[in-house]
Amino acid sequence: MSDRVDPLKPEGGDLAPLRRRLFLVTAEDTPDALMRVLGVASVQQARLRAAPPEPERRANPYRPDPYALFAGYPTRHLSRRDLVALNPGLDWPAARARLEGPLAVYSRFNRPSDAELEIVVNALAEHGPMPVAKVIELIPPGRRNYLERGLLWLARHDIIALQPGG
């Protein structure tokens, strides 16, 4: 047996925590020493498998986990090839009523105007699903970046559905 592994050393002392976690087997060690190490490792694996799962941490309502909070949010950029479809049962009056609700009116400074939104909703109602590139061509070039961002806002409020394009 190697001088690095000594099974007769007492369990106490300064190195006790290391001895329980570290198993060093070298080429000079006997097969018996290797089997002892593997046996202890298999016992530890069996204990870990049999242990109850770690208790789930309680969520702090004042500090929610952002990964859980935003798990359902889109995780990719909007593409010009993505398809935009009006959600069933919506038309411009229904969409406008939803967009005038308290959750939608907070910060309209970088959103499309109501006239621009009406054009988009009516075009989607008339023509069906359209690629993002075609939708943003419905309004003047100077306002297209607002509409592109506004499509995400409309999807957030469940007025349109965005599907990955090919």
MOCORTA-V693836 format. One record per residue. N is the residue number from 1. RES is the residue in three letters. PHI is phi as a letter, one per 20 degrees, with the letter a starting at -180 (* if undefined). OMEGA is omega in radians with two decimals (* if undefined). BURIAL is b if it has 24 or more other ideal C-beta (glycine too) atoms within 12 Angstrom, else e. Layout:
# MOCORTA-V693836
N_RES_PHI_OMEGA_BURIAL, N_RES_PHI_OMEGA_BURIAL
This chain:
# MOCORTA-V693836
1_MET_*_-3.13_e, 2_SER_f_3.09_e, 3_ASP_f_3.12_e, 4_ARG_f_-3.14_e, 5_VAL_d_-3.13_e, 6_ASP_c_-3.07_e, 7_PRO_f_-3.08_e, 8_LEU_e_3.13_e, 9_LYS_f_3.14_e, 10_PRO_f_-3.10_e, 11_GLU_f_-3.11_e, 12_GLY_e_3.09_e, 13_GLY_n_-3.08_e, 14_ASP_f_-3.06_e, 15_LEU_e_-3.08_e, 16_ALA_g_3.14_e, 17_PRO_f_3.13_e, 18_LEU_f_-3.08_e, 19_ARG_f_-3.13_e, 20_ARG_f_-3.06_e, 21_ARG_d_-3.01_e, 22_LEU_d_3.08_e, 23_PHE_d_-3.11_b, 24_LEU_d_3.11_e, 25_VAL_c_3.13_e, 26_THR_d_-3.14_e, 27_ALA_f_-3.13_e, 28_GLU_f_-3.08_e, 29_ASP_f_-3.13_e, 30_THR_f_3.06_e, 31_PRO_g_3.13_e, 32_ASP_f_3.12_e, 33_ALA_f_3.12_e, 34_LEU_f_-3.14_e, 35_MET_f_3.08_e, 36_ARG_f_-3.14_e, 37_VAL_f_3.13_b, 38_LEU_f_3.10_e, 39_GLY_f_3.11_e, 40_VAL_f_3.13_e, 41_ALA_f_3.14_e, 42_SER_f_3.08_e, 43_VAL_f_3.11_e, 44_GLN_f_3.10_e, 45_GLN_f_3.12_e, 46_ALA_f_3.10_e, 47_ARG_f_3.13_e, 48_LEU_f_3.12_e, 49_ARG_f_-3.09_e, 50_ALA_e_-3.10_e, 51_ALA_f_3.08_e, 52_PRO_f_3.14_e, 53_PRO_f_3.13_e, 54_GLU_f_-3.14_e, 55_PRO_f_3.14_e, 56_GLU_f_3.13_e, 57_ARG_f_3.09_e, 58_ARG_f_3.13_e, 59_ALA_f_3.07_e, 60_ASN_e_-3.09_e, 61_PRO_f_3.13_e, 62_TYR_e_3.13_e, 63_ARG_b_-3.07_e, 64_PRO_f_3.11_e, 65_ASP_f_-3.09_e, 66_PRO_f_3.12_e, 67_TYR_f_3.10_e, 68_ALA_f_-3.09_e, 69_LEU_f_-3.08_e, 70_PHE_d_-3.08_e, 71_ALA_f_-3.11_e, 72_GLY_e_-3.11_e, 73_TYR_f_3.12_e, 74_PRO_f_-3.11_e, 75_THR_c_3.10_e, 76_ARG_b_3.12_e, 77_HIS_e_3.06_e, 78_LEU_f_-3.14_b, 79_SER_d_3.10_e, 80_ARG_f_3.13_e, 81_ARG_e_3.13_e, 82_ASP_f_-3.14_b, 83_LEU_e_3.12_b, 84_VAL_d_3.12_b, 85_ALA_c_3.06_b, 86_LEU_f_3.13_b, 87_ASN_f_-3.08_e, 88_PRO_g_3.09_e, 89_GLY_n_-3.13_e, 90_LEU_d_2.96_b, 91_ASP_c_-3.06_e, 92_TRP_f_3.13_b, 93_PRO_g_3.13_e, 94_ALA_f_3.12_e, 95_ALA_f_3.14_b, 96_ARG_f_3.13_b, 97_ALA_f_3.12_e, 98_ARG_f_-3.11_b, 99_LEU_f_3.06_b, 100_GLU_e_3.11_e, 101_GLY_f_-3.05_e, 102_PRO_f_3.14_e, 103_LEU_f_-3.07_e, 104_ALA_d_-3.01_e, 105_VAL_e_-3.05_e, 106_TYR_f_-3.02_e, 107_SER_q_-3.11_e, 108_ARG_e_-3.03_e, 109_PHE_f_-3.12_e, 110_ASN_c_-3.14_e, 111_ARG_d_3.04_b, 112_PRO_f_3.11_b, 113_SER_f_3.11_e, 114_ASP_f_3.13_e, 115_ALA_f_3.12_e, 116_GLU_f_3.11_b, 117_LEU_f_3.11_b, 118_GLU_f_3.10_e, 119_ILE_g_-3.10_b, 120_VAL_f_-3.09_b, 121_VAL_f_3.13_b, 122_ASN_f_3.11_e, 123_ALA_f_3.11_b, 124_LEU_f_3.10_b, 125_ALA_f_-3.09_b, 126_GLU_e_-3.00_e, 127_HIS_d_-3.10_e, 128_GLY_n_-3.08_e, 129_PRO_g_-3.12_e, 130_MET_c_3.04_b, 131_PRO_f_3.13_b, 132_VAL_g_-3.12_b, 133_ALA_g_3.13_e, 134_LYS_f_-3.13_b, 135_VAL_f_-3.08_b, 136_ILE_f_3.05_b, 137_GLU_f_-3.13_e, 138_LEU_f_-3.10_b, 139_ILE_c_-3.09_b, 140_PRO_g_-3.08_e, 141_PRO_g_-3.10_e, 142_GLY_f_-3.09_e, 143_ARG_d_-3.03_e, 144_ARG_f_3.13_e, 145_ASN_f_3.07_e, 146_TYR_f_-3.14_b, 147_LEU_f_3.13_b, 148_GLU_f_3.06_b, 149_ARG_f_-3.14_b, 150_GLY_f_3.08_b, 151_LEU_f_3.09_b, 152_LEU_f_3.11_b, 153_TRP_f_3.10_b, 154_LEU_f_3.11_b, 155_ALA_f_3.13_b, 156_ARG_f_-3.13_e, 157_HIS_e_3.00_b, 158_ASP_m_3.07_e, 159_ILE_e_3.09_b, 160_ILE_c_3.03_b, 161_ALA_c_3.12_b, 162_LEU_d_3.12_b, 163_GLN_c_3.10_e, 164_PRO_g_3.13_e, 165_GLY_e_-3.09_e, 166_GLY_e_*_e
